[in-house]
Amino acid sequence: MPRPMGWLRARMGVRAVSALSAAIVVALALLVAGAALVLLVQQSLRASVKAEAEQQAGLIATRLEQNWQGAANETPARR
């Protein structure tokens, strides 16, 4: 029973089989690199959203604490 690559090589030729093999390797490399890029960007975006949410929560907590203590957020209107 002939091997699959041997049959393909005999049917298509060495150049065609090597070009096909190279294309498959490049496609797999691009697939892996694309998946890694998506995962890294997702992680980065989640971290930045979390940091922004924590910053906003801290700001809101500070304003609420100042209002509770009687300090106003806004300056009084001048007449």
KAQUI-V165024 format. One record per run of one state. SS is the DSSP state (helix for helix, strand for strand, loop for the rest). FROM is the first residue (numbers start at 1). TO is the last residue. Records with the same first field share a line. If there is no record, write none. Layout:
# KAQUI-V165024
SS: FROM-TO + FROM-TO
This chain:
# KAQUI-V165024
loop: 1-3 + 13-13 + 69-79
helix: 4-12 + 14-68
